[in-house]
Amino acid sequence: MKTRILTNWNFTRALYVLMGTLVIIQSVVNKQWFGVAFGCYFASMGLFAFGCASGSCVSNASAKHHKVDNIEEEVVFEELKSK
């Protein structure tokens, strides 16, 4: 867990932590308690690197993990005759 928090930081993770913290602070000041939970969710995404903050929502990152083999198969067509 310690290595997950301390490594692989990028701009997106830092932005999630920063914006989540700002939402938490603003929600506490305005006594909007649902906003605290909302801010905690986004701050934890950045802090613990899960969800979109870890880069797994990007199509290039997900395509990297799912390798598809390009295997060509011969397609056999059957001719249908109408009466």
N, CA, C and O atoms as a Maestro MAE file, in Angstrom:
{
 s_m_m2io_version
 :::
 2.0.0
}

f_m_ct {
 s_m_title
 :::
 protein
 m_atom[332] {
  # First column is atom index #
  i_m_mmod_type
  r_m_x_coord
  r_m_y_coord
  r_m_z_coord
  i_m_residue_number
  s_m_chain_name
  s_m_pdb_residue_name
  s_m_pdb_atom_name
  i_m_atomic_number
  :::
  1 25 0.825 -1.183 0.000 1 A "MET " " N  " 7
  2 3 0.000 0.000 0.000 1 A "MET " " CA " 6
  3 2 0.875 1.254 0.000 1 A "MET " " C  " 6
  4 15 0.563 2.244 -0.662 1 A "MET " " O  " 8
  5 25 1.974 1.194 0.754 2 A "LYS " " N  " 7
  6 3 2.868 2.344 0.838 2 A "LYS " " CA " 6
  7 2 3.467 2.671 -0.529 2 A "LYS " " C  " 6
  8 15 3.571 3.842 -0.894 2 A "LYS " " O  " 8
  9 25 3.862 1.646 -1.288 3 A "THR " " N  " 7
  10 3 4.437 1.897 -2.612 3 A "THR " " CA " 6
  11 2 3.387 2.428 -3.581 3 A "THR " " C  " 6
  12 15 3.704 3.217 -4.471 3 A "THR " " O  " 8
  13 25 2.147 2.000 -3.414 4 A "ARG " " N  " 7
  14 3 1.073 2.491 -4.294 4 A "ARG " " CA " 6
  15 2 0.834 3.981 -4.080 4 A "ARG " " C  " 6
  16 15 0.543 4.708 -5.029 4 A "ARG " " O  " 8
  17 25 0.957 4.436 -2.834 5 A "ILE " " N  " 7
  18 3 0.741 5.843 -2.523 5 A "ILE " " CA " 6
  19 2 1.936 6.687 -2.950 5 A "ILE " " C  " 6
  20 15 1.755 7.804 -3.435 5 A "ILE " " O  " 8
  21 25 3.136 6.181 -2.782 6 A "LEU " " N  " 7
  22 3 4.334 6.981 -2.996 6 A "LEU " " CA " 6
  23 2 4.897 6.946 -4.412 6 A "LEU " " C  " 6
  24 15 5.756 7.768 -4.728 6 A "LEU " " O  " 8
  25 25 4.458 6.039 -5.279 7 A "THR " " N  " 7
  26 3 5.039 5.931 -6.618 7 A "THR " " CA " 6
  27 2 4.015 6.223 -7.703 7 A "THR " " C  " 6
  28 15 2.811 6.267 -7.454 7 A "THR " " O  " 8
  29 25 4.527 6.423 -8.920 8 A "ASN " " N  " 7
  30 3 3.739 6.632 -10.145 8 A "ASN " " CA " 6
  31 2 2.802 7.840 -10.076 8 A "ASN " " C  " 6
  32 15 1.657 7.769 -10.523 8 A "ASN " " O  " 8
  33 25 3.286 8.930 -9.523 9 A "TRP " " N  " 7
  34 3 2.485 10.154 -9.480 9 A "TRP " " CA " 6
  35 2 2.554 10.857 -10.823 9 A "TRP " " C  " 6
  36 15 3.617 10.937 -11.438 9 A "TRP " " O  " 8
  37 25 1.428 11.360 -11.268 10 A "ASN " " N  " 7
  38 3 1.377 12.170 -12.486 10 A "ASN " " CA " 6
  39 2 0.445 13.347 -12.233 10 A "ASN " " C  " 6
  40 15 -0.097 13.495 -11.138 10 A "ASN " " O  " 8
  41 25 0.265 14.167 -13.235 11 A "PHE " " N  " 7
  42 3 -0.545 15.372 -13.095 11 A "PHE " " CA " 6
  43 2 -1.988 15.033 -12.740 11 A "PHE " " C  " 6
  44 15 -2.601 15.728 -11.930 11 A "PHE " " O  " 8
  45 25 -2.528 13.994 -13.323 12 A "THR " " N  " 7
  46 3 -3.926 13.632 -13.095 12 A "THR " " CA " 6
  47 2 -4.155 13.226 -11.643 12 A "THR " " C  " 6
  48 15 -5.136 13.645 -11.029 12 A "THR " " O  " 8
  49 25 -3.261 12.416 -11.094 13 A "ARG " " N  " 7
  50 3 -3.410 12.007 -9.695 13 A "ARG " " CA " 6
  51 2 -3.331 13.202 -8.762 13 A "ARG " " C  " 6
  52 15 -4.131 13.323 -7.834 13 A "ARG " " O  " 8
  53 25 -2.374 14.083 -9.002 14 A "ALA " " N  " 7
  54 3 -2.230 15.267 -8.158 14 A "ALA " " CA " 6
  55 2 -3.462 16.162 -8.268 14 A "ALA " " C  " 6
  56 15 -3.905 16.739 -7.275 14 A "ALA " " O  " 8
  57 25 -4.007 16.275 -9.462 15 A "LEU " " N  " 7
  58 3 -5.204 17.092 -9.666 15 A "LEU " " CA " 6
  59 2 -6.408 16.502 -8.931 15 A "LEU " " C  " 6
  60 15 -7.192 17.244 -8.339 15 A "LEU " " O  " 8
  61 25 -6.563 15.185 -8.962 16 A "TYR " " N  " 7
  62 3 -7.658 14.532 -8.235 16 A "TYR " " CA " 6
  63 2 -7.543 14.785 -6.729 16 A "TYR " " C  " 6
  64 15 -8.541 15.084 -6.075 16 A "TYR " " O  " 8
  65 25 -6.336 14.665 -6.178 17 A "VAL " " N  " 7
  66 3 -6.145 14.899 -4.744 17 A "VAL " " CA " 6
  67 2 -6.425 16.357 -4.408 17 A "VAL " " C  " 6
  68 15 -7.107 16.648 -3.425 17 A "VAL " " O  " 8
  69 25 -5.908 17.264 -5.207 18 A "LEU " " N  " 7
  70 3 -6.092 18.694 -4.965 18 A "LEU " " CA " 6
  71 2 -7.566 19.094 -5.052 18 A "LEU " " C  " 6
  72 15 -8.083 19.766 -4.159 18 A "LEU " " O  " 8
  73 25 -8.238 18.682 -6.123 19 A "MET " " N  " 7
  74 3 -9.638 19.062 -6.295 19 A "MET " " CA " 6
  75 2 -10.526 18.381 -5.250 19 A "MET " " C  " 6
  76 15 -11.472 18.995 -4.756 19 A "MET " " O  " 8
  77 25 -10.241 17.137 -4.913 20 A "GLY " " N  " 7
  78 3 -11.000 16.450 -3.869 20 A "GLY " " CA " 6
  79 2 -10.855 17.142 -2.525 20 A "GLY " " C  " 6
  80 15 -11.833 17.282 -1.790 20 A "GLY " " O  " 8
  81 25 -9.640 17.576 -2.197 21 A "THR " " N  " 7
  82 3 -9.400 18.291 -0.950 21 A "THR " " CA " 6
  83 2 -10.128 19.625 -0.934 21 A "THR " " C  " 6
  84 15 -10.699 20.011 0.086 21 A "THR " " O  " 8
  85 25 -10.112 20.330 -2.060 22 A "LEU " " N  " 7
  86 3 -10.827 21.609 -2.137 22 A "LEU " " CA " 6
  87 2 -12.335 21.421 -1.985 22 A "LEU " " C  " 6
  88 15 -12.997 22.248 -1.358 22 A "LEU " " O  " 8
  89 25 -12.883 20.351 -2.549 23 A "VAL " " N  " 7
  90 3 -14.315 20.068 -2.401 23 A "VAL " " CA " 6
  91 2 -14.635 19.757 -0.943 23 A "VAL " " C  " 6
  92 15 -15.664 20.193 -0.426 23 A "VAL " " O  " 8
  93 25 -13.758 19.005 -0.275 24 A "ILE " " N  " 7
  94 3 -13.970 18.691 1.140 24 A "ILE " " CA " 6
  95 2 -13.977 19.970 1.977 24 A "ILE " " C  " 6
  96 15 -14.874 20.167 2.797 24 A "ILE " " O  " 8
  97 25 -12.994 20.831 1.778 25 A "ILE " " N  " 7
  98 3 -12.899 22.071 2.544 25 A "ILE " " CA " 6
  99 2 -14.118 22.955 2.300 25 A "ILE " " C  " 6
  100 15 -14.717 23.466 3.246 25 A "ILE " " O  " 8
  101 25 -14.482 23.132 1.046 26 A "GLN " " N  " 7
  102 3 -15.625 23.972 0.715 26 A "GLN " " CA " 6
  103 2 -16.928 23.396 1.275 26 A "GLN " " C  " 6
  104 15 -17.802 24.148 1.706 26 A "GLN " " O  " 8
  105 25 -17.059 22.087 1.271 27 A "SER " " N  " 7
  106 3 -18.266 21.452 1.797 27 A "SER " " CA " 6
  107 2 -18.376 21.606 3.307 27 A "SER " " C  " 6
  108 15 -19.470 21.815 3.830 27 A "SER " " O  " 8
  109 25 -17.251 21.504 4.013 28 A "VAL " " N  " 7
  110 3 -17.264 21.682 5.464 28 A "VAL " " CA " 6
  111 2 -17.614 23.128 5.816 28 A "VAL " " C  " 6
  112 15 -18.395 23.374 6.735 28 A "VAL " " O  " 8
  113 25 -17.041 24.074 5.090 29 A "VAL " " N  " 7
  114 3 -17.333 25.485 5.351 29 A "VAL " " CA " 6
  115 2 -18.817 25.776 5.154 29 A "VAL " " C  " 6
  116 15 -19.410 26.521 5.935 29 A "VAL " " O  " 8
  117 25 -19.418 25.199 4.127 30 A "ASN " " N  " 7
  118 3 -20.829 25.438 3.822 30 A "ASN " " CA " 6
  119 2 -21.775 24.441 4.491 30 A "ASN " " C  " 6
  120 15 -22.987 24.501 4.283 30 A "ASN " " O  " 8
  121 25 -21.231 23.527 5.290 31 A "LYS " " N  " 7
  122 3 -22.007 22.494 5.990 31 A "LYS " " CA " 6
  123 2 -22.864 21.655 5.029 31 A "LYS " " C  " 6
  124 15 -24.017 21.333 5.317 31 A "LYS " " O  " 8
  125 25 -22.278 21.322 3.909 32 A "GLN " " N  " 7
  126 3 -22.908 20.448 2.923 32 A "GLN " " CA " 6
  127 2 -22.217 19.090 3.033 32 A "GLN " " C  " 6
  128 15 -21.210 18.846 2.369 32 A "GLN " " O  " 8
  129 25 -22.758 18.213 3.867 33 A "TRP " " N  " 7
  130 3 -22.061 16.996 4.246 33 A "TRP " " CA " 6
  131 2 -21.982 15.974 3.114 33 A "TRP " " C  " 6
  132 15 -21.072 15.145 3.098 33 A "TRP " " O  " 8
  133 25 -22.906 16.019 2.183 34 A "PHE " " N  " 7
  134 3 -22.809 15.117 1.032 34 A "PHE " " CA " 6
  135 2 -21.571 15.460 0.201 34 A "PHE " " C  " 6
  136 15 -20.939 14.572 -0.370 34 A "PHE " " O  " 8
  137 25 -21.232 16.722 0.137 35 A "GLY " " N  " 7
  138 3 -20.047 17.149 -0.604 35 A "GLY " " CA " 6
  139 2 -18.761 16.623 -0.006 35 A "GLY " " C  " 6
  140 15 -17.787 16.406 -0.726 35 A "GLY " " O  " 8
  141 25 -18.742 16.412 1.314 36 A "VAL " " N  " 7
  142 3 -17.554 15.855 1.969 36 A "VAL " " CA " 6
  143 2 -17.311 14.433 1.461 36 A "VAL " " C  " 6
  144 15 -16.182 14.062 1.142 36 A "VAL " " O  " 8
  145 25 -18.370 13.655 1.392 37 A "ALA " " N  " 7
  146 3 -18.233 12.280 0.881 37 A "ALA " " CA " 6
  147 2 -17.791 12.293 -0.581 37 A "ALA " " C  " 6
  148 15 -16.954 11.488 -0.989 37 A "ALA " " O  " 8
  149 25 -18.350 13.195 -1.354 38 A "PHE " " N  " 7
  150 3 -17.994 13.336 -2.775 38 A "PHE " " CA " 6
  151 2 -16.517 13.707 -2.914 38 A "PHE " " C  " 6
  152 15 -15.804 13.133 -3.737 38 A "PHE " " O  " 8
  153 25 -16.062 14.666 -2.111 39 A "GLY " " N  " 7
  154 3 -14.657 15.080 -2.145 39 A "GLY " " CA " 6
  155 2 -13.722 13.988 -1.675 39 A "GLY " " C  " 6
  156 15 -12.634 13.823 -2.228 39 A "GLY " " O  " 8
  157 25 -14.133 13.232 -0.650 40 A "CYS " " N  " 7
  158 3 -13.307 12.121 -0.152 40 A "CYS " " CA " 6
  159 2 -13.124 11.050 -1.218 40 A "CYS " " C  " 6
  160 15 -12.054 10.454 -1.342 40 A "CYS " " O  " 8
  161 25 -14.185 10.814 -1.985 41 A "TYR " " N  " 7
  162 3 -14.089 9.812 -3.050 41 A "TYR " " CA " 6
  163 2 -13.040 10.225 -4.080 41 A "TYR " " C  " 6
  164 15 -12.192 9.414 -4.454 41 A "TYR " " O  " 8
  165 25 -13.085 11.461 -4.539 42 A "PHE " " N  " 7
  166 3 -12.132 11.904 -5.555 42 A "PHE " " CA " 6
  167 2 -10.727 12.056 -5.002 42 A "PHE " " C  " 6
  168 15 -9.759 11.761 -5.704 42 A "PHE " " O  " 8
  169 25 -10.589 12.507 -3.768 43 A "ALA " " N  " 7
  170 3 -9.261 12.608 -3.165 43 A "ALA " " CA " 6
  171 2 -8.646 11.225 -2.978 43 A "ALA " " C  " 6
  172 15 -7.446 11.050 -3.191 43 A "ALA " " O  " 8
  173 25 -9.453 10.238 -2.584 44 A "SER " " N  " 7
  174 3 -8.916 8.882 -2.413 44 A "SER " " CA " 6
  175 2 -8.568 8.246 -3.753 44 A "SER " " C  " 6
  176 15 -7.642 7.439 -3.831 44 A "SER " " O  " 8
  177 25 -9.303 8.601 -4.817 45 A "MET " " N  " 7
  178 3 -8.936 8.096 -6.148 45 A "MET " " CA " 6
  179 2 -7.532 8.543 -6.519 45 A "MET " " C  " 6
  180 15 -6.743 7.754 -7.040 45 A "MET " " O  " 8
  181 25 -7.219 9.796 -6.256 46 A "GLY " " N  " 7
  182 3 -5.885 10.301 -6.562 46 A "GLY " " CA " 6
  183 2 -4.830 9.763 -5.625 46 A "GLY " " C  " 6
  184 15 -3.723 9.435 -6.054 46 A "GLY " " O  " 8
  185 25 -5.160 9.669 -4.357 47 A "LEU " " N  " 7
  186 3 -4.180 9.230 -3.369 47 A "LEU " " CA " 6
  187 2 -3.808 7.765 -3.540 47 A "LEU " " C  " 6
  188 15 -2.630 7.417 -3.466 47 A "LEU " " O  " 8
  189 25 -4.785 6.906 -3.766 48 A "PHE " " N  " 7
  190 3 -4.541 5.471 -3.854 48 A "PHE " " CA " 6
  191 2 -4.461 4.951 -5.281 48 A "PHE " " C  " 6
  192 15 -4.296 3.747 -5.481 48 A "PHE " " O  " 8
  193 25 -4.573 5.825 -6.281 49 A "ALA " " N  " 7
  194 3 -4.407 5.479 -7.699 49 A "ALA " " CA " 6
  195 2 -5.361 4.386 -8.159 49 A "ALA " " C  " 6
  196 15 -4.928 3.344 -8.649 49 A "ALA " " O  " 8
  197 25 -6.643 4.621 -8.002 50 A "PHE " " N  " 7
  198 3 -7.619 3.708 -8.579 50 A "PHE " " CA " 6
  199 2 -8.592 4.503 -9.424 50 A "PHE " " C  " 6
  200 15 -8.688 5.724 -9.295 50 A "PHE " " O  " 8
  201 25 -9.311 3.808 -10.285 51 A "GLY " " N  " 7
  202 3 -10.262 4.478 -11.169 51 A "GLY " " CA " 6
  203 2 -9.559 5.270 -12.259 51 A "GLY " " C  " 6
  204 15 -8.480 4.895 -12.719 51 A "GLY " " O  " 8
  205 25 -10.171 6.351 -12.660 52 A "CYS " " N  " 7
  206 3 -9.625 7.171 -13.744 52 A "CYS " " CA " 6
  207 2 -8.335 7.878 -13.351 52 A "CYS " " C  " 6
  208 15 -7.538 8.223 -14.223 52 A "CYS " " O  " 8
  209 25 -8.114 8.100 -12.067 53 A "ALA " " N  " 7
  210 3 -6.889 8.763 -11.626 53 A "ALA " " CA " 6
  211 2 -5.656 7.915 -11.883 53 A "ALA " " C  " 6
  212 15 -4.550 8.447 -11.976 53 A "ALA " " O  " 8
  213 25 -5.826 6.616 -11.998 54 A "SER " " N  " 7
  214 3 -4.678 5.751 -12.258 54 A "SER " " CA " 6
  215 2 -4.382 5.619 -13.745 54 A "SER " " C  " 6
  216 15 -3.380 5.016 -14.131 54 A "SER " " O  " 8
  217 25 -5.249 6.182 -14.580 55 A "GLY " " N  " 7
  218 3 -5.041 6.112 -16.020 55 A "GLY " " CA " 6
  219 2 -5.742 4.949 -16.671 55 A "GLY " " C  " 6
  220 15 -5.544 4.710 -17.863 55 A "GLY " " O  " 8
  221 25 -6.552 4.216 -15.939 56 A "SER " " N  " 7
  222 3 -7.208 3.054 -16.523 56 A "SER " " CA " 6
  223 2 -8.442 3.414 -17.344 56 A "SER " " C  " 6
  224 15 -9.012 2.544 -18.003 56 A "SER " " O  " 8
  225 25 -8.863 4.664 -17.317 57 A "CYS " " N  " 7
  226 3 -10.011 5.077 -18.128 57 A "CYS " " CA " 6
  227 2 -9.600 5.486 -19.538 57 A "CYS " " C  " 6
  228 15 -10.455 5.635 -20.410 57 A "CYS " " O  " 8
  229 25 -8.323 5.667 -19.768 58 A "VAL " " N  " 7
  230 3 -7.822 6.099 -21.066 58 A "VAL " " CA " 6
  231 2 -7.839 4.913 -22.016 58 A "VAL " " C  " 6
  232 15 -7.437 3.812 -21.640 58 A "VAL " " O  " 8
  233 25 -8.297 5.124 -23.236 59 A "SER " " N  " 7
  234 3 -8.429 4.019 -24.180 59 A "SER " " CA " 6
  235 2 -7.080 3.415 -24.547 59 A "SER " " C  " 6
  236 15 -6.997 2.206 -24.762 59 A "SER " " O  " 8
  237 25 -6.020 4.216 -24.627 60 A "ASN " " N  " 7
  238 3 -4.707 3.672 -24.957 60 A "ASN " " CA " 6
  239 2 -4.188 2.768 -23.844 60 A "ASN " " C  " 6
  240 15 -3.556 1.748 -24.120 60 A "ASN " " O  " 8
  241 25 -4.446 3.126 -22.606 61 A "ALA " " N  " 7
  242 3 -3.983 2.306 -21.487 61 A "ALA " " CA " 6
  243 2 -4.741 0.986 -21.430 61 A "ALA " " C  " 6
  244 15 -4.157 -0.061 -21.150 61 A "ALA " " O  " 8
  245 25 -6.049 1.038 -21.699 62 A "SER " " N  " 7
  246 3 -6.817 -0.201 -21.640 62 A "SER " " CA " 6
  247 2 -6.498 -1.091 -22.836 62 A "SER " " C  " 6
  248 15 -6.538 -2.316 -22.722 62 A "SER " " O  " 8
  249 25 -6.186 -0.495 -23.971 63 A "ALA " " N  " 7
  250 3 -5.829 -1.295 -25.144 63 A "ALA " " CA " 6
  251 2 -4.471 -1.968 -24.942 63 A "ALA " " C  " 6
  252 15 -4.210 -3.022 -25.522 63 A "ALA " " O  " 8
  253 25 -3.622 -1.375 -24.136 64 A "LYS " " N  " 7
  254 3 -2.308 -1.939 -23.880 64 A "LYS " " CA " 6
  255 2 -2.425 -3.243 -23.103 64 A "LYS " " C  " 6
  256 15 -1.614 -4.151 -23.288 64 A "LYS " " O  " 8
  257 25 -3.419 -3.343 -22.241 65 A "HIS " " N  " 7
  258 3 -3.577 -4.529 -21.410 65 A "HIS " " CA " 6
  259 2 -4.302 -5.664 -22.126 65 A "HIS " " C  " 6
  260 15 -4.160 -6.826 -21.746 65 A "HIS " " O  " 8
  261 25 -5.069 -5.342 -23.145 66 A "HIS " " N  " 7
  262 3 -5.850 -6.344 -23.850 66 A "HIS " " CA " 6
  263 2 -5.265 -6.546 -25.246 66 A "HIS " " C  " 6
  264 15 -5.655 -5.877 -26.203 66 A "HIS " " O  " 8
  265 25 -4.334 -7.471 -25.340 67 A "LYS " " N  " 7
  266 3 -3.692 -7.736 -26.610 67 A "LYS " " CA " 6
  267 2 -4.568 -8.678 -27.424 67 A "LYS " " C  " 6
  268 15 -4.995 -9.726 -26.939 67 A "LYS " " O  " 8
  269 25 -4.823 -8.298 -28.640 68 A "VAL " " N  " 7
  270 3 -5.656 -9.100 -29.526 68 A "VAL " " CA " 6
  271 2 -4.771 -9.651 -30.634 68 A "VAL " " C  " 6
  272 15 -4.053 -8.906 -31.301 68 A "VAL " " O  " 8
  273 25 -4.831 -10.958 -30.821 69 A "ASP " " N  " 7
  274 3 -4.050 -11.580 -31.885 69 A "ASP " " CA " 6
  275 2 -4.784 -11.414 -33.208 69 A "ASP " " C  " 6
  276 15 -5.989 -11.644 -33.306 69 A "ASP " " O  " 8
  277 25 -4.035 -11.012 -34.212 70 A "ASN " " N  " 7
  278 3 -4.610 -10.862 -35.549 70 A "ASN " " CA " 6
  279 2 -4.433 -12.163 -36.314 70 A "ASN " " C  " 6
  280 15 -3.459 -12.334 -37.047 70 A "ASN " " O  " 8
  281 25 -5.356 -13.057 -36.144 71 A "ILE " " N  " 7
  282 3 -5.319 -14.361 -36.807 71 A "ILE " " CA " 6
  283 2 -6.349 -14.332 -37.922 71 A "ILE " " C  " 6
  284 15 -7.534 -14.081 -37.702 71 A "ILE " " O  " 8
  285 25 -5.862 -14.595 -39.118 72 A "GLU " " N  " 7
  286 3 -6.767 -14.618 -40.265 72 A "GLU " " CA " 6
  287 2 -7.279 -16.033 -40.477 72 A "GLU " " C  " 6
  288 15 -6.510 -16.995 -40.479 72 A "GLU " " O  " 8
  289 25 -8.562 -16.143 -40.652 73 A "GLU " " N  " 7
  290 3 -9.166 -17.428 -40.945 73 A "GLU " " CA " 6
  291 2 -9.854 -17.333 -42.300 73 A "GLU " " C  " 6
  292 15 -10.400 -16.291 -42.666 73 A "GLU " " O  " 8
  293 25 -9.818 -18.427 -43.027 74 A "GLU " " N  " 7
  294 3 -10.466 -18.457 -44.323 74 A "GLU " " CA " 6
  295 2 -11.972 -18.570 -44.112 74 A "GLU " " C  " 6
  296 15 -12.448 -19.414 -43.353 74 A "GLU " " O  " 8
  297 25 -12.704 -17.709 -44.793 75 A "VAL " " N  " 7
  298 3 -14.147 -17.700 -44.675 75 A "VAL " " CA " 6
  299 2 -14.717 -18.470 -45.872 75 A "VAL " " C  " 6
  300 15 -14.360 -18.211 -47.021 75 A "VAL " " O  " 8
  301 25 -15.596 -19.406 -45.583 76 A "VAL " " N  " 7
  302 3 -16.222 -20.209 -46.626 76 A "VAL " " CA " 6
  303 2 -17.639 -19.697 -46.833 76 A "VAL " " C  " 6
  304 15 -18.438 -19.648 -45.897 76 A "VAL " " O  " 8
  305 25 -17.941 -19.316 -48.067 77 A "PHE " " N  " 7
  306 3 -19.269 -18.822 -48.387 77 A "PHE " " CA " 6
  307 2 -20.068 -19.930 -49.080 77 A "PHE " " C  " 6
  308 15 -19.525 -20.713 -49.859 77 A "PHE " " O  " 8
  309 25 -21.320 -19.975 -48.791 78 A "GLU " " N  " 7
  310 3 -22.207 -20.948 -49.416 78 A "GLU " " CA " 6
  311 2 -23.241 -20.194 -50.225 78 A "GLU " " C  " 6
  312 15 -23.907 -19.294 -49.713 78 A "GLU " " O  " 8
  313 25 -23.372 -20.559 -51.479 79 A "GLU " " N  " 7
  314 3 -24.304 -19.856 -52.354 79 A "GLU " " CA " 6
  315 2 -25.714 -20.406 -52.162 79 A "GLU " " C  " 6
  316 15 -25.931 -21.618 -52.173 79 A "GLU " " O  " 8
  317 25 -26.648 -19.509 -51.990 80 A "LEU " " N  " 7
  318 3 -28.052 -19.897 -51.838 80 A "LEU " " CA " 6
  319 2 -28.787 -19.496 -53.102 80 A "LEU " " C  " 6
  320 15 -28.704 -18.355 -53.558 80 A "LEU " " O  " 8
  321 25 -29.507 -20.459 -53.658 81 A "LYS " " N  " 7
  322 3 -30.280 -20.206 -54.870 81 A "LYS " " CA " 6
  323 2 -31.740 -20.142 -54.516 81 A "LYS " " C  " 6
  324 15 -32.253 -20.984 -53.780 81 A "LYS " " O  " 8
  325 25 -32.415 -19.126 -55.050 82 A "SER " " N  " 7
  326 3 -33.850 -19.017 -54.800 82 A "SER " " CA " 6
  327 2 -34.595 -19.764 -55.907 82 A "SER " " C  " 6
  328 15 -34.081 -19.908 -57.016 82 A "SER " " O  " 8
  329 25 -35.783 -20.228 -55.612 83 A "LYS " " N  " 7
  330 3 -36.572 -20.989 -56.582 83 A "LYS " " CA " 6
  331 2 -37.379 -20.104 -57.463 83 A "LYS " " C  " 6
  332 15 -38.099 -20.591 -58.334 83 A "LYS " " O  " 8
  :::
 }
 m_bond[331] {
  # First column is bond index #
  i_m_from
  i_m_to
  i_m_order
  :::
  1 1 2 1
  2 2 3 1
  3 3 4 2
  4 3 5 1
  5 5 6 1
  6 6 7 1
  7 7 8 2
  8 7 9 1
  9 9 10 1
  10 10 11 1
  11 11 12 2
  12 11 13 1
  13 13 14 1
  14 14 15 1
  15 15 16 2
  16 15 17 1
  17 17 18 1
  18 18 19 1
  19 19 20 2
  20 19 21 1
  21 21 22 1
  22 22 23 1
  23 23 24 2
  24 23 25 1
  25 25 26 1
  26 26 27 1
  27 27 28 2
  28 27 29 1
  29 29 30 1
  30 30 31 1
  31 31 32 2
  32 31 33 1
  33 33 34 1
  34 34 35 1
  35 35 36 2
  36 35 37 1
  37 37 38 1
  38 38 39 1
  39 39 40 2
  40 39 41 1
  41 41 42 1
  42 42 43 1
  43 43 44 2
  44 43 45 1
  45 45 46 1
  46 46 47 1
  47 47 48 2
  48 47 49 1
  49 49 50 1
  50 50 51 1
  51 51 52 2
  52 51 53 1
  53 53 54 1
  54 54 55 1
  55 55 56 2
  56 55 57 1
  57 57 58 1
  58 58 59 1
  59 59 60 2
  60 59 61 1
  61 61 62 1
  62 62 63 1
  63 63 64 2
  64 63 65 1
  65 65 66 1
  66 66 67 1
  67 67 68 2
  68 67 69 1
  69 69 70 1
  70 70 71 1
  71 71 72 2
  72 71 73 1
  73 73 74 1
  74 74 75 1
  75 75 76 2
  76 75 77 1
  77 77 78 1
  78 78 79 1
  79 79 80 2
  80 79 81 1
  81 81 82 1
  82 82 83 1
  83 83 84 2
  84 83 85 1
  85 85 86 1
  86 86 87 1
  87 87 88 2
  88 87 89 1
  89 89 90 1
  90 90 91 1
  91 91 92 2
  92 91 93 1
  93 93 94 1
  94 94 95 1
  95 95 96 2
  96 95 97 1
  97 97 98 1
  98 98 99 1
  99 99 100 2
  100 99 101 1
  101 101 102 1
  102 102 103 1
  103 103 104 2
  104 103 105 1
  105 105 106 1
  106 106 107 1
  107 107 108 2
  108 107 109 1
  109 109 110 1
  110 110 111 1
  111 111 112 2
  112 111 113 1
  113 113 114 1
  114 114 115 1
  115 115 116 2
  116 115 117 1
  117 117 118 1
  118 118 119 1
  119 119 120 2
  120 119 121 1
  121 121 122 1
  122 122 123 1
  123 123 124 2
  124 123 125 1
  125 125 126 1
  126 126 127 1
  127 127 128 2
  128 127 129 1
  129 129 130 1
  130 130 131 1
  131 131 132 2
  132 131 133 1
  133 133 134 1
  134 134 135 1
  135 135 136 2
  136 135 137 1
  137 137 138 1
  138 138 139 1
  139 139 140 2
  140 139 141 1
  141 141 142 1
  142 142 143 1
  143 143 144 2
  144 143 145 1
  145 145 146 1
  146 146 147 1
  147 147 148 2
  148 147 149 1
  149 149 150 1
  150 150 151 1
  151 151 152 2
  152 151 153 1
  153 153 154 1
  154 154 155 1
  155 155 156 2
  156 155 157 1
  157 157 158 1
  158 158 159 1
  159 159 160 2
  160 159 161 1
  161 161 162 1
  162 162 163 1
  163 163 164 2
  164 163 165 1
  165 165 166 1
  166 166 167 1
  167 167 168 2
  168 167 169 1
  169 169 170 1
  170 170 171 1
  171 171 172 2
  172 171 173 1
  173 173 174 1
  174 174 175 1
  175 175 176 2
  176 175 177 1
  177 177 178 1
  178 178 179 1
  179 179 180 2
  180 179 181 1
  181 181 182 1
  182 182 183 1
  183 183 184 2
  184 183 185 1
  185 185 186 1
  186 186 187 1
  187 187 188 2
  188 187 189 1
  189 189 190 1
  190 190 191 1
  191 191 192 2
  192 191 193 1
  193 193 194 1
  194 194 195 1
  195 195 196 2
  196 195 197 1
  197 197 198 1
  198 198 199 1
  199 199 200 2
  200 199 201 1
  201 201 202 1
  202 202 203 1
  203 203 204 2
  204 203 205 1
  205 205 206 1
  206 206 207 1
  207 207 208 2
  208 207 209 1
  209 209 210 1
  210 210 211 1
  211 211 212 2
  212 211 213 1
  213 213 214 1
  214 214 215 1
  215 215 216 2
  216 215 217 1
  217 217 218 1
  218 218 219 1
  219 219 220 2
  220 219 221 1
  221 221 222 1
  222 222 223 1
  223 223 224 2
  224 223 225 1
  225 225 226 1
  226 226 227 1
  227 227 228 2
  228 227 229 1
  229 229 230 1
  230 230 231 1
  231 231 232 2
  232 231 233 1
  233 233 234 1
  234 234 235 1
  235 235 236 2
  236 235 237 1
  237 237 238 1
  238 238 239 1
  239 239 240 2
  240 239 241 1
  241 241 242 1
  242 242 243 1
  243 243 244 2
  244 243 245 1
  245 245 246 1
  246 246 247 1
  247 247 248 2
  248 247 249 1
  249 249 250 1
  250 250 251 1
  251 251 252 2
  252 251 253 1
  253 253 254 1
  254 254 255 1
  255 255 256 2
  256 255 257 1
  257 257 258 1
  258 258 259 1
  259 259 260 2
  260 259 261 1
  261 261 262 1
  262 262 263 1
  263 263 264 2
  264 263 265 1
  265 265 266 1
  266 266 267 1
  267 267 268 2
  268 267 269 1
  269 269 270 1
  270 270 271 1
  271 271 272 2
  272 271 273 1
  273 273 274 1
  274 274 275 1
  275 275 276 2
  276 275 277 1
  277 277 278 1
  278 278 279 1
  279 279 280 2
  280 279 281 1
  281 281 282 1
  282 282 283 1
  283 283 284 2
  284 283 285 1
  285 285 286 1
  286 286 287 1
  287 287 288 2
  288 287 289 1
  289 289 290 1
  290 290 291 1
  291 291 292 2
  292 291 293 1
  293 293 294 1
  294 294 295 1
  295 295 296 2
  296 295 297 1
  297 297 298 1
  298 298 299 1
  299 299 300 2
  300 299 301 1
  301 301 302 1
  302 302 303 1
  303 303 304 2
  304 303 305 1
  305 305 306 1
  306 306 307 1
  307 307 308 2
  308 307 309 1
  309 309 310 1
  310 310 311 1
  311 311 312 2
  312 311 313 1
  313 313 314 1
  314 314 315 1
  315 315 316 2
  316 315 317 1
  317 317 318 1
  318 318 319 1
  319 319 320 2
  320 319 321 1
  321 321 322 1
  322 322 323 1
  323 323 324 2
  324 323 325 1
  325 325 326 1
  326 326 327 1
  327 327 328 2
  328 327 329 1
  329 329 330 1
  330 330 331 1
  331 331 332 2
  :::
 }
}
